[in-house]
Amino acid sequence: MIVFRYTTWGRWVFALGGNGTCRAPDGVPVNRMKLSVYMLSALRAGISAVLLVAGRARAINAMGTGYRVAGDRVVVFGARI
């Protein structure tokens, strides 16, 4: 939350919300912000996958089967806080 509150990047991410086209006239670089958020998300997913495989010391094709439900719970409960 510190990044979102005290940096320009974080304020622009909040400003985009679900409709970035209405923030374009305000000077927010909508396409660049969307790209940076997607890149950060992909980077975090890649790091978590590497840590998951490193923790198990092997990779199998059904490794992340039970983690989807846990991720859905985080999204639902995180939105309510």
Buried (B, 14 or more C-beta within 10 A) or exposed (E): EEEEEEEEEBBBBEBBEEEBEEBEEEEBBBEEBEEBBEEEEEEEEEEEEEEEEEEEEEEEEEEEEEEEEEEEEEEEEEEEE
